[in-house]
Amino acid sequence: MRFLVTGAAGLMGSHTVDRLLAEGHEVIGVDSYITGRREFLAYASANPRFTLIVGDLFDFTTVIEACEGVDAVFHFAANTDVRYGTDYPRRDLDQNVIVTWNILEAMRRRDIKTILTTLLPTPEDGPLPIQTSLQSASKLAAEAFISAYAQGYGIRALIFRFAAVVGERCTHGHLFDFCRQLHAHPDQLHVLGDGAVRRSYIDVADCVDAMLLALHHPTSPVEVFNVGSLTPCELTESIGWIASALNIQPAIEYSGPGPAWVGSCPVIYLDCTKLHRLGWQPKLDPEAAVRRTVHYLAANPWLLEPRA
Ligand SMILES: NC(=O)c1ccc[n+]([C@@H]2O[C@H](COP(=O)([O-])OP(=O)(O)OC[C@H]3O[C@@H](n4cnc5c(N)ncnc54)[C@H](O)[C@@H]3O)[C@@H](O)[C@H]2O)c1
């Protein structure tokens, strides 16, 4: 098959590209490198079945050209920065809603019938809660467009709601921020909030497994899957794993009670029964996933340096 992977140079995108190539598929990757890294595509770029388009998916011409001859789309390109959303009120609308619409409209024009994407971590079949960040509001709008295009134009949409994804090539999120801080100052760590938030960290390779399993399984035209680990952990616990993986004992300073920032979610722990019924189980538990990420970042300190 010929796949389009948007956000190909990001965490989810680059792992998905590698996996699809390893399975013998042809892959078109698109990335603007706004947060992605060309180094993450080093393996893929050596493969003649991989084509990279460096461009912004906000530009519809780029999208329609990228979609030529494509059988299915993995859509990962997005503004993944939740924390500073309120500083740039238009960014989530452009990056998450308009870009998603561009993809859907190009799929309609190119007669592409399958999209796999990742949206809000909420109950698979429950009512959507009040949105607290501009990013989650834009994801909600994008999901609405996806389901309406699916119904209107016969597109199969597989929507994945990930918990906190970590792993090799991770370049954002609090785990990355902690590693960056500790890289600069191994003896101290400043943590926003009181450390009581809970996350069910999931390794990126387990996420790719889940997506490919669902792709090859019969589903409803619009199907939502939660993807997370079996057990959540508190932030303080994961800080212990990070310190232990780095063999350091930093002094930890918490900024205080309450949410770390507007839109920060106190608990992300997803019911993944639907995927378990298909036979999916994460290979790494949260501790192993966190440790793998920390070891990777320690071995790739260039990622922790301020970006040029
Ligand atoms: N990592 C997580 O913990 C997590 C959790 C839940 C959901 N998700 C979602 O999964 C998706 C992928 O996340 P990720 O962790 O791989 O993020 P990432 O930042 O590593 O990758 C996103 C990629 O998209 C590219 N991109 C962004 N806007 C673009 C544009 N307009 N045109 C071209 N390229 C563009 C970036 O350069 C980057 O390479 C996002 O929708 C994210 O919200 C991630």
Ligand as a Chemical Component Dictionary entry (heavy atoms), coordinates in Angstrom:
data_LIG
# 
_chem_comp.id                   LIG 
_chem_comp.type                 NON-POLYMER 
_chem_comp.pdbx_formal_charge   0 
_chem_comp.three_letter_code    LIG 
# 
loop_
_chem_comp_atom.comp_id 
_chem_comp_atom.atom_id 
_chem_comp_atom.alt_atom_id 
_chem_comp_atom.type_symbol 
_chem_comp_atom.charge 
_chem_comp_atom.model_Cartn_x 
_chem_comp_atom.model_Cartn_y 
_chem_comp_atom.model_Cartn_z 
_chem_comp_atom.pdbx_ordinal 
LIG N1  N1  N 0  3.136  12.582 22.336 1  
LIG C1  C1  C 0  2.061  12.487 23.116 2  
LIG O1  O1  O 0  2.134  12.315 24.341 3  
LIG C2  C2  C 0  0.688  12.545 22.528 4  
LIG C3  C3  C 0  -0.399 12.202 23.306 5  
LIG C4  C4  C 0  -1.666 12.280 22.787 6  
LIG C5  C5  C 0  -1.832 12.687 21.484 7  
LIG N2  N2  N 1  -0.763 13.025 20.733 8  
LIG C6  C6  C 0  -1.009 13.509 19.385 9  
LIG O2  O2  O 0  -0.323 12.714 18.414 10 
LIG C7  C7  C 0  0.017  13.542 17.289 11 
LIG C8  C8  C 0  1.500  13.426 17.016 12 
LIG O3  O3  O 0  2.193  13.807 18.195 13 
LIG P1  P1  P 0  3.764  13.690 18.308 14 
LIG O4  O4  O 0  4.050  13.435 19.744 15 
LIG O5  O5  O -1 4.305  12.791 17.269 16 
LIG O6  O6  O 0  4.174  15.210 17.989 17 
LIG P2  P2  P 0  5.513  15.792 17.332 18 
LIG O7  O7  O 0  5.541  17.252 17.677 19 
LIG O8  O8  O 0  6.678  14.955 17.687 20 
LIG O9  O9  O 0  5.206  15.620 15.785 21 
LIG C9  C9  C 0  4.358  16.472 15.067 22 
LIG C10 C10 C 0  5.043  16.682 13.726 23 
LIG O10 O10 O 0  4.172  17.448 12.893 24 
LIG C11 C11 C 0  4.955  18.417 12.203 25 
LIG N3  N3  N 0  4.034  19.495 11.847 26 
LIG C12 C12 C 0  3.272  20.228 12.696 27 
LIG N4  N4  N 0  2.522  21.100 12.009 28 
LIG C13 C13 C 0  2.809  20.900 10.694 29 
LIG C14 C14 C 0  2.344  21.482 9.487  30 
LIG N5  N5  N 0  1.425  22.454 9.489  31 
LIG N6  N6  N 0  2.847  21.037 8.316  32 
LIG C15 C15 C 0  3.779  20.050 8.291  33 
LIG N7  N7  N 0  4.246  19.454 9.417  34 
LIG C16 C16 C 0  3.776  19.877 10.592 35 
LIG C17 C17 C 0  6.048  18.815 13.174 36 
LIG O11 O11 O 0  7.187  19.370 12.574 37 
LIG C18 C18 C 0  6.348  17.465 13.830 38 
LIG O12 O12 O 0  7.346  16.758 13.141 39 
LIG C19 C19 C 0  -0.436 14.965 17.659 40 
LIG O13 O13 O 0  -1.730 15.173 17.147 41 
LIG C20 C20 C 0  -0.498 14.914 19.167 42 
LIG O14 O14 O 0  -1.373 15.883 19.713 43 
LIG C21 C21 C 0  0.498  12.944 21.210 44 
# 
loop_
_chem_comp_bond.comp_id 
_chem_comp_bond.atom_id_1 
_chem_comp_bond.atom_id_2 
_chem_comp_bond.value_order 
_chem_comp_bond.pdbx_ordinal 
LIG N1  C1  SING 1  
LIG C1  O1  DOUB 2  
LIG C1  C2  SING 3  
LIG C2  C3  SING 4  
LIG C2  C21 DOUB 5  
LIG C3  C4  DOUB 6  
LIG C4  C5  SING 7  
LIG C5  N2  DOUB 8  
LIG N2  C6  SING 9  
LIG N2  C21 SING 10 
LIG C6  O2  SING 11 
LIG C6  C20 SING 12 
LIG O2  C7  SING 13 
LIG C7  C8  SING 14 
LIG C7  C19 SING 15 
LIG C8  O3  SING 16 
LIG O3  P1  SING 17 
LIG P1  O4  DOUB 18 
LIG P1  O5  SING 19 
LIG P1  O6  SING 20 
LIG O6  P2  SING 21 
LIG P2  O7  DOUB 22 
LIG P2  O8  SING 23 
LIG P2  O9  SING 24 
LIG O9  C9  SING 25 
LIG C9  C10 SING 26 
LIG C10 O10 SING 27 
LIG C10 C18 SING 28 
LIG O10 C11 SING 29 
LIG C11 N3  SING 30 
LIG C11 C17 SING 31 
LIG N3  C12 SING 32 
LIG N3  C16 SING 33 
LIG C12 N4  DOUB 34 
LIG N4  C13 SING 35 
LIG C13 C14 SING 36 
LIG C13 C16 DOUB 37 
LIG C14 N5  SING 38 
LIG C14 N6  DOUB 39 
LIG N6  C15 SING 40 
LIG C15 N7  DOUB 41 
LIG N7  C16 SING 42 
LIG C17 O11 SING 43 
LIG C17 C18 SING 44 
LIG C18 O12 SING 45 
LIG C19 O13 SING 46 
LIG C19 C20 SING 47 
LIG C20 O14 SING 48 
# 
